[in-house]
Amino acid sequence: MISPAWLFSLASIIAVFGILLAFKKMVASIQYKLENNQLTSETIQKEQSRYFLKVAIIEAVPILLIIIGFMQIGSEEVSTISTTIAALIIIGLIILTVVHVFLARNELLRVTSNEHKAYIHTLLFLGFGTILAIPIISLIALYI
């Protein structure tokens, strides 16, 4: 049986890389539309809808892993080393996410006009919220 700490870190790995990939695709699509002056509030809403659908599909497995991890908490003794390594992996994923989202921000702000900056910042906060949800839940679950 796999340790809950490793289930939480595996859930974080799957969620971060999957959702980060979906986020980067959304950013690339928005950047393309910005460069070709095709960006409107409707196109942003369509891109966000596609993104949320992808996030829901990607998060299915990590949520299942987190549920299994919570069911196994207390059923066996988890070593401190295992918990520490899993926490370091999750913290590394959080740092990786922050770096990639800020790089995407810089790319978008490079090609955007002042009228679209509010949309861009909203997209970035949306990205942070969706990408970091599972790692934060996992990090908290490690120390319950």
C-alpha positions in Angstrom: 0.0 0.0 0.0 1.3 3.4 -0.9 1.9 6.0 1.8 -0.5 8.9 2.0 2.4 11.3 1.8 3.3 9.9 -1.6 -0.3 9.9 -2.8 -0.5 13.6 -1.9 2.7 14.4 -3.8 1.6 12.3 -6.8 -1.7 14.1 -6.9 0.2 17.4 -6.8 2.5 16.4 -9.6 -0.3 15.3 -11.9 -2.4 18.4 -11.1 0.5 20.9 -11.5 1.9 19.6 -14.8 -1.5 18.9 -16.3 -3.1 22.2 -15.4 0.1 24.2 -16.1 0.0 22.7 -19.6 -3.6 23.7 -20.1 -2.9 27.2 -18.7 0.1 27.7 -21.1 -2.1 26.6 -24.0 -4.8 29.1 -23.0 -2.1 31.9 -22.6 -0.7 31.0 -26.1 -4.1 31.2 -27.6 -4.8 34.5 -26.0 -1.4 35.8 -27.0 -2.1 34.8 -30.6 -5.4 36.6 -30.5 -3.8 39.7 -29.0 -1.1 39.9 -31.7 -3.8 39.6 -34.4 -6.2 42.1 -32.7 -8.9 39.4 -32.3 -9.2 39.6 -28.5 -12.6 40.5 -27.2 -14.3 39.7 -23.9 -16.2 37.0 -25.7 -13.0 35.3 -26.9 -11.6 35.5 -23.4 -14.8 33.9 -22.0 -14.5 31.1 -24.5 -10.9 30.5 -23.7 -11.7 30.5 -20.0 -14.5 28.0 -20.5 -12.2 25.6 -22.4 -9.6 26.0 -19.7 -12.1 25.3 -16.9 -13.3 22.2 -18.7 -9.7 20.9 -19.1 -9.0 21.7 -15.4 -12.0 19.7 -14.4 -10.9 16.7 -16.4 -7.3 16.9 -15.3 -8.2 17.3 -11.6 -10.3 14.1 -11.5 -7.4 11.7 -10.8 -5.6 14.0 -8.3 -8.8 14.4 -6.3 -9.3 10.7 -6.3 -5.7 10.3 -5.0 -6.3 12.8 -2.3 -9.4 11.0 -1.2 -7.5 7.7 -1.0 -4.7 9.5 0.9 -7.2 10.9 3.4 -8.7 7.4 3.9 -5.2 6.0 4.6 -4.2 8.6 7.1 -3.8 7.0 10.5 -3.9 3.4 9.1 -0.2 3.1 9.1 2.8 4.9 10.5 4.3 7.4 8.1 8.0 8.2 8.5 9.1 11.8 9.0 11.5 11.4 6.2 8.8 10.4 3.8 6.6 13.3 4.8 9.5 15.7 4.5 10.5 14.6 1.1 6.9 14.7 -0.1 6.5 18.2 1.3 9.7 19.3 -0.5 8.4 17.9 -3.7 5.2 19.8 -3.3 7.0 23.1 -2.4 9.2 22.6 -5.4 6.0 22.3 -7.6 4.6 25.5 -6.1 7.8 27.4 -6.9 7.8 25.9 -10.4 4.2 27.1 -10.9 4.9 30.6 -9.7 7.9 30.9 -12.0 6.0 29.6 -15.1 2.9 31.8 -14.4 5.0 34.9 -14.1 6.9 34.0 -17.3 3.5 33.7 -19.0 2.5 37.0 -17.5 5.6 38.7 -18.9 4.9 37.3 -22.4 1.3 38.5 -22.4 2.2 41.9 -21.0 4.8 42.3 -23.7 2.2 42.1 -26.5 -0.9 43.6 -24.8 -2.3 47.1 -24.7 -3.4 49.0 -21.6 -7.0 48.2 -22.3 -6.4 44.4 -21.9 -4.1 44.5 -18.9 -7.0 43.9 -16.4 -8.0 40.8 -18.4 -4.5 39.5 -18.3 -4.1 40.0 -14.5 -7.4 38.2 -14.0 -6.2 35.3 -16.1 -3.0 35.1 -14.0 -4.9 35.0 -10.7 -7.2 32.4 -12.3 -4.1 30.4 -13.2 -2.6 30.6 -9.7 -5.9 29.6 -8.1 -6.5 26.5 -10.3 -2.9 25.3 -10.5 -2.0 25.7 -6.8 -5.3 24.3 -5.3 -4.2 20.7 -5.3 -0.6 21.3 -4.1 -1.9 23.5 -1.2 -4.5 20.9 -0.2 -1.8 18.2 -0.4 0.7 20.2 1.7 -1.9 20.8 4.4 -3.0 17.1 4.3 0.6 16.0 4.9 0.6 17.6 8.4 -2.8 16.6 9.5 
